[in-house]
Amino acid sequence: MTEHLTPATVFKCLSDETRARMTLLIAHEGELCVCELTCALDEIQPKVSRHLAQLRSCGLLEDRRQGQWVYYRLHPHLPDWIHQILQAALNANQQWLAPNSRRLENMRNRPERNARCD
């Protein structure tokens, strides 16, 4: 799934602000569910789900189901260069993500996570 990831496909996939924000939030948090992203981005669930589907189909994200929740994380087989780009973007843009991070921190009733096996 990740073998087709070229700079053009990655940057095209991240060219939308919502997808860029959710990818960086997921990179920072490790994994997030739709309800957490909905809260953090202050967006409606259908829009968040649509963007998550696009990120998954381009190979940047992977999902896992735990009960009623679906969690999203960076695809475990992403090339190192993509991790480096995301980490650099995260490090340089904490202020840009601050409102999203605050909403996520203040979210009530966040779903519990079980330890996952990789």
Sequence and secondary structure as in RCSB ss.txt:
>XXXX:A:sequence
MTEHLTPATVFKCLSDETRARMTLLIAHEGELCVCELTCALDEIQPKVSRHLAQLRSCGLLEDRRQGQWVYYRLH
PHLPDWIHQILQAALNANQQWLAPNSRRLENMRNRPERNARCD
>XXXX:A:secstr
  TT  HHHHHHHT SHHHHHHHHHHHHHS EEHHHHHHHHT  HHHHHHHHHHHHHTTSEEEEEETTEEEEEE 
TT  HHHHHHHHHHHHH HHHHHHHHHHHHT SS         
